[in-house]
Amino acid sequence: MPAYFERLASEGVNETRFQPTAFTGGAWNVTEQHVAPPIGLLAHAIEVDHAARSPQPMQLSRLSVDILGVIPIDEVEVTCRVLRPGRSIELVEATLAQGGRPALSARAWLLHMRDTEALAGSAHPAMPPRDAIERVDPSSAWPGEFIATVGEVRRRQEAPGRAWTWILPAVPLLEGEPVSTTARLASLIDIANGVTPRVDPREVAFPNLDLTLHLVRAPEDGWVGFDTTVTFGATGLGMTHTVLHDERGVVGSVVQSLTVRPHR
C-alpha cells in the first residue's frame, strides 16, 4: 500500500520536499490534507535532522504544533532549525510550507535518555481490552481518504465527547524510508479530535488550531489507544484531551484547542 508521503528524489535523504498522496485527504475538506500525516512528517524531519547533527541520541519529549492554514494536496517543504542547542536538552523548530507559505509550525523539546526504569509508573486508568470493544467504521461519520485508510478502529463510547478508542494504523508515513514509532504516532494523533464528537460535525464544525503532544516514553509499534474527552465552552472555545496508550500502558497525552462553529 502506498504511503502518505514520498520524498522527492533530487537530493535523496537530504531533500526537504515531499509529495503527499491522495491518502492524506482531509475530513473537514477532502481536497485538503488532513493535518495528521503532515504533523508526523514534521516529527520525522526533526528526528532525522537531530541524528544528522549529533552523535548523542535524544528522545522527543514534547511536540507543539500550530496550524497556520489549510494544506492543499500538493508538494510541501519541511525545514528545521535549532533554537536552543545543548548536550542534554535541545529545542528545535520545524516548519512545513507550500510555495513559501508556512502551513504548520512546530517546536520540539529533545531530551537526553536516562535510566529511570525503577521510577516508571502512572496513575492513569488502563484502556479497556480491545476484544471487549466494538469494531467501528470511522468513515461512516467522517469523509476523506485519510480517515478511510486509517486502519482498524475499535471504540467504547461512554457519552458524546467521551470514549476509549484503539486504532491500528495501516498506511506508512513515508514511502521507502524507515520511520520511528514516535513519528508514526505523531502522524495519527490529530485524529483524536474526531474519535468521539460531542455533536454531529455536519451541524457544528470544531476544527483544532493546534496540537501539543507530551511523551513519557517512545511508543511501541502496533495499536494506539486514545482515552479521549471533548469539552466545549460557551463562547466558541473547545478542547480535546487524550491520554495515549500502547499495549504496555500510558505513552503520553495530546491536547488540541478547538474553534467551535455552529452551522447557521
VOMITOR-416916 format. One record per residue: residue in three letters; x, y, z of N, C-alpha, C in turn. Coordinates in steps of 0.001 Angstrom, whole numbers, plus 500000, padded with zeros to 6 digits. Layout:
# residues N
ALA,X,Y,Z,X,Y,Z,X,Y,Z $
...
This chain:
# residues 264
MET,500849,498804,500000,500000,500000,500000,500884,501246,500000 $
PRO,500589,502260,499172,501395,503484,499171,501349,504191,500520 $
ALA,502324,505068,500727,502440,505828,501975,501691,507156,501854 $
TYR,501716,507921,502947,501106,509247,502916,501971,510251,502157 $
PHE,503305,510072,502191,504215,510999,501519,505305,510241,500784 $
GLU,505844,510880,499753,507039,510427,499065,508062,511563,499106 $
ARG,509284,511241,499528,510347,512255,499496,510797,512433,498050 $
LEU,510844,513663,497570,511284,513912,496198,512761,513578,496071 $
ALA,513169,513040,494934,514413,512281,494842,515652,513087,494483 $
SER,515550,514361,494169,516703,515067,493618,517891,515133,494565 $
GLU,517617,515194,495876,518702,515274,496859,518721,514066,497798 $
GLY,517967,513015,497484,517953,511833,498336,517426,512148,499723 $
VAL,518070,511580,500763,517591,511770,502133,517771,513202,502611 $
ASN,518559,514014,501875,518729,515416,502249,517671,516316,501609 $
GLU,516856,515757,500725,515805,516529,500088,514744,516908,501119 $
THR,514359,518178,501110,513398,518676,502096,511988,518793,501520 $
ARG,511794,518408,500261,510479,518500,499621,509826,517116,499555 $
PHE,508510,517104,499773,507754,515857,499828,506464,516007,499022 $
GLN,506061,514912,498405,504809,514883,497658,503785,514067,498431 $
PRO,502672,514677,498831,501629,513897,499510,500863,513047,498506 $
THR,500361,511912,498958,499498,511075,498133,498037,511397,498448 $
ALA,497155,510804,497660,495724,511027,497872,495264,510554,499242 $
PHE,496039,509652,499885,495666,509135,501195,495656,510214,502287 $
THR,496235,511379,502029,496250,512447,503022,494957,513276,503027 $
GLY,494005,512952,502153,492795,513757,502028,492065,513966,503341 $
GLY,491667,515211,503613,491162,515608,504927,489719,515254,505197 $
ALA,489302,515493,506444,487940,515202,506885,487039,516427,506780 $
TRP,487549,517599,507128,486747,518817,507011,486615,519249,505559 $
ASN,487658,519002,504752,487630,519307,503325,488466,518237,502626 $
VAL,487842,517416,501797,488543,516272,501210,489574,516679,500164 $
THR,489564,517945,499725,490555,518403,498748,491806,518953,499423 $
GLU,491811,518982,500746,492970,519446,501520,493540,518284,502326 $
GLN,494786,518434,502773,495393,517395,503584,494831,517411,505008 $
HIS,494551,516234,505522,494352,516090,506963,495689,516418,507618 $
VAL,495674,517165,508717,496950,517608,509272,497700,516506,510013 $
ALA,497051,515344,510233,497744,514273,510963,499012,513811,510251 $
PRO,498967,513411,508971,500213,512992,508320,501284,514086,508259 $
PRO,500947,515346,507942,501986,516383,507970,502632,516581,509344 $
ILE,501863,516411,510419,502456,516506,511757,503460,515376,511956 $
GLY,503117,514181,511501,504079,513087,511557,505321,513375,510737 $
LEU,505137,514016,509589,506283,514367,508744,507207,515348,509462 $
LEU,506643,516304,510190,507462,517233,510978,508245,516483,512057 $
ALA,507587,515565,512754,508282,514796,513795,509425,513981,513196 $
HIS,509181,513368,512059,510221,512588,511384,511383,513492,510984 $
ALA,511090,514648,510416,512148,515569,509987,512994,516039,511163 $
ILE,512353,516292,512300,513084,516713,513496,514032,515605,513947 $
GLU,513574,514370,513949,514429,513250,514363,515575,513029,513386 $
VAL,515306,513107,512092,516357,512918,511076,517383,514035,511170 $
ASP,516917,515268,511356,517826,516412,511479,518738,516253,512689 $
HIS,518161,515833,513823,518975,515666,515024,520012,514559,514835 $
ALA,519600,513432,514258,520524,512314,514053,521683,512702,513144 $
ALA,521439,513582,512181,522494,514001,511260,523478,514970,511912 $
ARG,523033,515659,512974,523870,516678,513601,524627,516180,514821 $
SER,524053,515210,515528,524553,514905,516866,524862,513424,517046 $
PRO,526027,513086,517619,526317,511693,517955,525603,511239,519234 $
GLN,525014,512195,519968,524336,511900,521228,522840,511731,520980 $
PRO,522303,510503,521007,520867,510319,520752,520026,511036,521811 $
MET,518953,511656,521364,517979,512269,522266,516603,511751,521908 $
GLN,515663,511969,522809,514294,511496,522617,513330,512676,522627 $
LEU,512262,512549,521846,511247,513598,521784,510435,513599,523071 $
SER,510384,514749,523724,509610,514906,524950,508289,515623,524689 $
ARG,508362,516697,523883,507154,517474,523578,507207,517935,522137 $
LEU,506065,517878,521473,505906,518418,520127,504686,519314,520152 $
SER,504895,520610,519914,503804,521580,519937,503646,522167,518542 $
VAL,502478,521967,517940,502247,522333,516543,501142,523370,516458 $
ASP,501399,524455,515740,500371,525440,515408,499991,525273,513947 $
ILE,498678,525257,513687,498152,525089,512336,497880,526486,511776 $
LEU,498682,526894,510809,498655,528273,510319,497744,528474,509122 $
GLY,497318,527373,508496,496443,527492,507338,496140,526133,506758 $
VAL,495279,526122,505752,494923,524871,505092,496103,524395,504244 $
ILE,496119,523075,503952,497237,522475,503231,496677,521701,502043 $
PRO,496684,522281,500846,496240,521531,499664,497081,520268,499467 $
ILE,496532,519308,498727,497240,518057,498469,498241,518316,497341 $
ASP,499343,518914,497720,500384,519303,496767,501714,519317,497512 $
GLU,502791,519491,496776,504148,519433,497318,504337,520334,498534 $
VAL,505031,519809,499538,505343,520575,500737,506855,520563,500952 $
GLU,507337,521542,501687,508751,521598,502057,508866,521716,503565 $
VAL,509768,520938,504143,509967,520914,505597,511382,521376,505912 $
THR,511508,522347,506798,512819,522840,507227,512906,522817,508741 $
CYS,514124,522631,509266,514363,522573,510709,515470,523550,511082 $
ARG,515379,524091,512296,516473,524894,512841,516509,524711,514352 $
VAL,517710,524769,514905,517906,524595,516338,517756,525950,517018 $
LEU,516851,526033,517979,516646,527275,518734,517470,527303,520013 $
ARG,517673,526122,520603,518409,526041,521857,519252,524772,521826 $
PRO,520511,524857,521401,521348,523660,521368,521773,523261,522776 $
GLY,522129,522003,522936,522615,521526,524224,522998,520077,524158 $
ARG,523796,519631,525132,524223,518237,525161,523182,517318,525774 $
SER,522270,517856,526609,521254,517019,527239,519832,517488,526959 $
ILE,519669,518744,526544,518344,519294,526228,518487,520168,524991 $
GLU,517552,520012,524054,517619,520771,522818,516209,521188,522402 $
LEU,516065,522415,521917,514790,522904,521389,514949,523135,519895 $
VAL,514077,522500,519105,514144,522561,517649,512818,523086,517114 $
GLU,512903,523883,516065,511710,524372,515381,511680,523789,513973 $
ALA,510513,523332,513551,510337,522803,512195,509119,523475,511573 $
THR,509214,523747,510272,508126,524397,509541,507797,523599,508301 $
LEU,506515,523430,508036,506043,522832,506795,505394,523931,505981 $
ALA,505867,524123,504746,505409,525225,503906,505014,524727,502525 $
GLN,504175,525524,501859,503817,525297,500464,503984,526597,499702 $
GLY,504811,526569,498649,505030,527770,497852,505536,528931,498662 $
GLY,506335,528653,499695,506859,529704,500553,505919,530140,501657 $
ARG,504700,529587,501720,503725,529958,502766,503755,528922,503878 $
PRO,504132,529301,505102,504099,528342,506212,502679,527877,506494 $
ALA,502503,526557,506645,501197,525991,506951,501164,525356,508338 $
LEU,502288,524768,508771,502423,524200,510114,503735,524666,510703 $
SER,503713,525018,511967,504925,525389,512691,504991,524560,513959 $
ALA,506124,523903,514182,506256,523007,515334,507502,523348,516131 $
ARG,507404,523191,517437,508574,523276,518311,508653,521985,519124 $
ALA,509848,521442,519210,510046,520153,519879,511161,520257,520899 $
TRP,510909,519738,522089,511962,519546,523085,512502,518129,522936 $
LEU,513815,518030,522822,514506,516749,522775,515355,516618,524028 $
LEU,515276,515458,524697,515968,515260,525970,516893,514053,525901 $
HIS,518011,514154,526655,518933,513041,526819,518225,511878,527515 $
MET,518574,510659,527148,517974,509475,527760,518709,509102,529042 $
ARG,517942,508795,530101,518478,508353,531392,517725,507106,531831 $
ASP,518338,506317,532677,517697,505114,533188,516826,505460,534388 $
THR,515508,505537,534171,514556,505776,535267,513541,504635,535359 $
GLU,513954,503453,534935,513057,502289,534934,512484,502021,536322 $
ALA,513285,502216,537370,512816,501937,538729,511749,502920,539186 $
LEU,511632,504063,538509,510662,505090,538891,509432,505088,537998 $
ALA,509447,504313,536924,508379,504385,535922,507043,503927,536506 $
GLY,505960,504626,536116,504621,504276,536559,503652,505397,536286 $
SER,502363,505115,536372,501323,506107,536121,500058,505726,536874 $
ALA,499315,506745,537320,498029,506516,537967,496859,506624,536992 $
HIS,497135,506907,535713,496057,506944,534726,495442,505548,534592 $
PRO,494121,505448,534495,493492,504128,534352,493868,503478,533027 $
ALA,493870,502159,533019,494207,501406,531816,493084,501504,530790 $
MET,493432,501297,529522,492436,501209,528462,491649,499908,528586 $
PRO,490384,499901,528159,489648,498625,528090,490324,497679,527097 $
PRO,490269,496373,527338,490854,495421,526385,490194,495547,525018 $
ARG,490997,495387,523970,490469,495544,522605,489352,494556,522294 $
ASP,489483,493315,522772,488481,492314,522432,487144,492559,523134 $
ALA,487123,493538,524057,485878,493904,524723,485236,495138,524095 $
ILE,485818,495636,523003,485362,496872,522384,484886,496580,520966 $
GLU,483799,497211,520591,483203,497002,519279,484052,497636,518175 $
ARG,484176,496934,517072,484841,497487,515891,483897,498487,515221 $
VAL,484426,499646,514805,483617,500694,514178,484281,501131,512881 $
ASP,483494,501795,512036,483980,502342,510771,483973,503860,510868 $
PRO,485136,504502,511069,485141,505962,511223,484694,506707,509975 $
SER,484807,506087,508797,484403,506768,507569,482882,506879,507453 $
SER,482139,506209,508347,480688,506394,508348,480303,507761,508905 $
ALA,481193,508376,509688,480925,509706,510257,481762,510796,509616 $
TRP,482923,510429,509057,483854,511411,508520,484234,511056,507086 $
PRO,484269,512035,506179,484736,511780,504817,486266,511874,504751 $
GLY,486809,511652,503557,488244,511860,503345,489028,510574,503310 $
GLU,490068,510556,502470,490881,509367,502283,491693,509016,503526 $
PHE,492157,510029,504281,492931,509706,505482,492107,508867,506441 $
ILE,490879,509283,506699,490022,508533,507616,489736,507141,507066 $
ALA,489516,507049,505750,489185,505755,505138,490351,504780,505206 $
THR,491586,505278,505300,492757,504401,505273,493440,504284,506632 $
VAL,492783,504752,507697,493470,504835,508980,493720,503459,509604 $
GLY,493008,502433,509174,493228,501090,509710,492061,500619,510556 $
GLU,492292,499577,511342,491230,499020,512183,490987,499925,513384 $
VAL,489706,500172,513690,489318,501054,514793,488322,500327,515684 $
ARG,488573,500338,516991,487644,499793,517982,487363,500875,519017 $
ARG,486081,501035,519389,485721,502154,520272,484645,501746,521264 $
ARG,484830,502201,522516,483776,502120,523532,483348,503547,523846 $
GLN,482117,503854,523509,481586,505205,523672,480848,505288,524997 $
GLU,481323,506159,525900,480632,506345,527182,479548,507405,527065 $
ALA,479829,508471,526303,478899,509574,526098,479426,510379,524919 $
PRO,478605,511240,524318,479153,512120,523284,480326,512931,523842 $
GLY,481463,512832,523177,482646,513525,523653,483452,512766,524693 $
ARG,483130,511491,524910,483880,510691,525885,483943,509247,525388 $
ALA,485184,508763,525118,485315,507410,524579,486728,506890,524763 $
TRP,486823,505550,524685,488108,504854,524609,488186,504241,523218 $
THR,489272,504489,522510,489408,504040,521123,490771,503404,520913 $
TRP,490776,502216,520292,492015,501580,519858,492105,501684,518332 $
ILE,493260,502087,517821,493457,502214,516374,494746,501497,515985 $
LEU,494661,500703,514923,495823,500028,514361,496138,500667,513013 $
PRO,497164,501525,512926,497459,502214,511659,497789,501217,510554 $
ALA,497376,501578,509323,497554,500656,508203,498459,501206,507108 $
VAL,498687,502515,507073,499429,503137,505980,500724,503739,506520 $
PRO,501885,503450,505912,503138,504063,506381,503167,505562,506119 $
LEU,503942,506259,506919,504053,507709,506769,504809,508078,505501 $
LEU,505914,507392,505222,506827,507823,504169,507244,506634,503324 $
GLU,507163,506771,502025,507496,505698,501102,508995,505414,501115 $
GLY,509358,504126,501351,510729,503675,501201,511725,504236,502184 $
GLU,511263,504669,503362,512166,505281,504338,511757,504852,505738 $
PRO,512694,504384,506572,512317,503992,507931,511852,505186,508750 $
VAL,510834,504948,509542,510232,505995,510376,510113,505440,511792 $
SER,510463,506231,512789,510397,505778,514176,508955,505582,514615 $
THR,508780,504833,515696,507443,504663,516252,506886,505987,516776 $
THR,507771,506893,517198,507319,508210,517666,506741,509022,516528 $
ALA,507434,509067,515385,506924,509805,514232,505647,509160,513701 $
ARG,505594,507830,513725,504377,507148,513289,503199,507529,514186 $
LEU,503428,507572,515512,502385,508013,516435,501959,509438,516115 $
ALA,502943,510323,515885,502632,511726,515595,501808,511875,514329 $
SER,501942,510921,513397,501196,511006,512141,499745,510578,512283 $
LEU,499352,510109,513467,497995,509618,513707,497207,510473,514686 $
ILE,497877,511105,515647,497190,511591,516841,496234,512750,516610 $
ASP,496358,513485,515498,495384,514555,515274,493975,514001,515091 $
ILE,493874,512711,514810,492559,512083,514672,491795,512088,515994 $
ALA,492484,512362,517104,491830,512361,518420,490617,513283,518457 $
ASN,490678,514403,517733,489570,515355,517757,488316,514819,517083 $
GLY,488423,513698,516363,487251,513170,515690,486794,511812,516154 $
VAL,487483,511214,517134,487118,509840,517514,485831,509780,518327 $
THR,485452,510881,518996,484234,510871,519810,483593,512259,519811 $
PRO,482994,512676,518689,482418,514021,518617,481322,514256,519663 $
ARG,481312,515455,520214,480207,515830,521115,478930,516083,520333 $
VAL,479090,516538,519093,477950,516882,518239,478239,516373,516836 $
ASP,477206,516297,516031,477346,515870,514645,478167,516919,513881 $
PRO,479296,516525,513278,480119,517512,512557,479423,518105,511342 $
ARG,478308,517525,510916,477533,518143,509835,476729,519330,510334 $
GLU,476558,519431,511665,475805,520532,512259,476697,521573,512905 $
VAL,477839,521158,513430,478778,522055,514112,480195,521695,513674 $
ALA,480950,522677,513209,482371,522477,512910,483174,522746,514180 $
PHE,484222,521937,514395,485069,522138,515574,486523,521779,515244 $
PRO,487072,522399,514191,488474,522103,513845,489428,522590,514926 $
ASN,490568,521892,515038,491563,522324,516024,492561,523284,515396 $
LEU,493041,524203,516220,494007,525220,515807,495433,524782,516079 $
ASP,495591,523795,516944,496929,523384,517350,496879,521943,517837 $
LEU,498022,521471,518250,498147,520139,518850,499428,520129,519663 $
THR,499336,519675,520905,500519,519540,521741,500605,518122,522272 $
LEU,501693,517465,521904,501963,516090,522315,503031,516091,523396 $
HIS,502757,515445,524522,503759,515182,525551,503955,513671,525648 $
LEU,505200,513240,525710,505514,511821,525795,506250,511504,527089 $
VAL,505986,510309,527628,506766,509814,528761,507703,508691,528344 $
ARG,507518,508189,527122,508424,507201,526542,508079,507051,525070 $
ALA,508975,506409,524338,508688,506100,522944,507617,505015,522881 $
PRO,506658,505139,521974,505609,504120,521876,506131,502843,521223 $
GLU,505440,501750,521505,505705,500510,520794,504978,500527,519452 $
ASP,505443,499688,518532,504764,499556,517255,503439,498839,517459 $
GLY,502461,499140,516621,501181,498450,516701,500046,499362,517122 $
TRP,499146,498841,517949,497919,499551,518325,498225,500810,519144 $
VAL,497386,501838,518928,497445,503076,519704,496102,503264,520397 $
GLY,496138,503514,521700,494919,503719,522469,494683,505194,522752 $
PHE,493428,505631,522607,493026,507026,522830,491968,507060,523934 $
ASP,492311,507622,525077,491363,507855,526168,490993,509335,526087 $
THR,489851,509631,525438,489564,510979,524936,488350,511605,525602 $
THR,488495,512890,525939,487393,513700,526455,487359,515019,525693 $
VAL,486190,515369,525169,485999,516612,524421,485146,517558,525256 $
THR,485580,518823,525361,484861,519842,526126,484616,521056,525247 $
PHE,483369,521554,525227,483033,522801,524550,482704,523852,525608 $
GLY,483221,525060,525419,482841,526180,526257,481631,526908,525688 $
ALA,481242,528008,526358,480021,528726,525991,480274,529879,525029 $
THR,481545,530112,524644,481844,531276,523804,482627,530905,522550 $
GLY,482477,529670,522092,483125,529256,520858,484464,528577,521033 $
LEU,484903,528371,522279,486156,527679,522532,485897,526214,522865 $
GLY,486890,525372,522586,486766,523958,522920,488121,523330,523137 $
MET,488123,522106,523654,489368,521393,523938,489119,519897,523807 $
THR,490047,519216,523141,490064,517758,523124,491311,517299,523860 $
HIS,491120,516495,524903,492224,515992,525712,492243,514471,525620 $
THR,493416,513912,525331,493548,512473,525151,494784,511959,525873 $
VAL,494616,510908,526656,495750,510159,527185,496029,509027,526199 $
LEU,497276,508951,525730,497665,507978,524717,498253,506729,525356 $
HIS,497921,505579,524795,498388,504290,525301,498933,503450,524150 $
ASP,499794,502504,524490,500051,501363,523631,499763,500117,524464 $
GLU,500195,498962,524007,499832,497743,524733,500577,497591,526051 $
ARG,501615,498395,526289,502322,498386,527579,501690,499326,528592 $
GLY,500937,500318,528123,500353,501280,529041,500440,502694,528509 $
VAL,500503,503663,529430,500468,505080,529057,501744,505472,528318 $
VAL,501559,506201,527217,502662,506724,526406,502813,508229,526597 $
GLY,501694,508935,526732,501745,510385,526866,500352,510963,526742 $
SER,500282,512214,526296,498986,512868,526128,499040,513827,524958 $
VAL,497861,514155,524439,497753,515157,523384,496553,516043,523695 $
VAL,496745,517361,523540,495686,518345,523769,495544,519197,522511 $
GLN,494288,519460,522129,494002,520265,520944,493038,521385,521309 $
SER,493353,522613,520880,492447,523749,521039,491474,523779,519866 $
LEU,490182,523958,520158,489153,523907,519119,488505,525268,518923 $
THR,488100,525528,517685,487221,526647,517396,485856,526068,517038 $
VAL,484857,526303,517894,483537,525674,517775,482638,526613,516980 $
ARG,482133,526110,515837,481432,526955,514881,480119,526307,514437 $
PRO,478996,526608,515083,477725,526054,514619,477417,526515,513199 $
HIS,476920,525598,512359,476487,525964,511011,475151,526684,511115 $
ARG,475052,527820,510463,473808,528615,510549,473190,528732,509172 $
